[in-house]
Amino acid sequence: MAKKLFSYVYQCEGGNGNSASEDGYKYRGHGAVQLTWKKSYEAFDTWLKANYKDKYKDVVANPKIIDDDKELFILSAMWFWNTNNLNKLADDDNIKAITLKINSKGEGLSGRENYANQLKSSLK
């Protein structure tokens, strides 16, 4: 059921093929920041190959490897963070803008605000 749903919902956007390709399911959120869309996996794959040859695994052919490999799990988040210039937003404590970069509908904002507040409290 989930495979058909994701394949339908995420079809023909972000480099994904139509629902029959099952790209929507294959390239759904993986990693610490939940990479989504085939084009994101292709860009991360290119960056990984160029910058971390010793850690390289083909994430386009096997996106789920990002969840299974702890280093790729973190590297995918680092890549996303840098690619989307999130340091400035973090420095400005703009959790809402960071959330919108991760999810254009703003889903997860309250959770991110809670985590950020907990982290800030623990660093005092």
Stockholm file with secondary structure:
# STOCKHOLM 1.0

chainA/1-124         MAKKLFSYVYQCEGGNGNSASEDGYKYRGHGAVQLTWKKSYEAFDTWLKANYKDKYKDVVANPKIIDDDKELFILSAMWFWNTNNLNKLADDDNIKAITLKINSKGEGLSGRENYANQLKSSLK
#=GR chainA/1-124 SS CHHHHHHHHTTTSTTCCCGGGTHHHHTSCBTTTTBCSHHHHHHHHHHHHHHCGGGCCCTTTCTTHHHHCHHHHHHHHHHHHHHTTHHHHHHTTCHHHHHHHHCTTCTTHHHHHHHHHHHHHHTC
#=GC SS_cons         CHHHHHHHHTTTSTTCCCGGGTHHHHTSCBTTTTBCSHHHHHHHHHHHHHHCGGGCCCTTTCTTHHHHCHHHHHHHHHHHHHHTTHHHHHHTTCHHHHHHHHCTTCTTHHHHHHHHHHHHHHTC
//
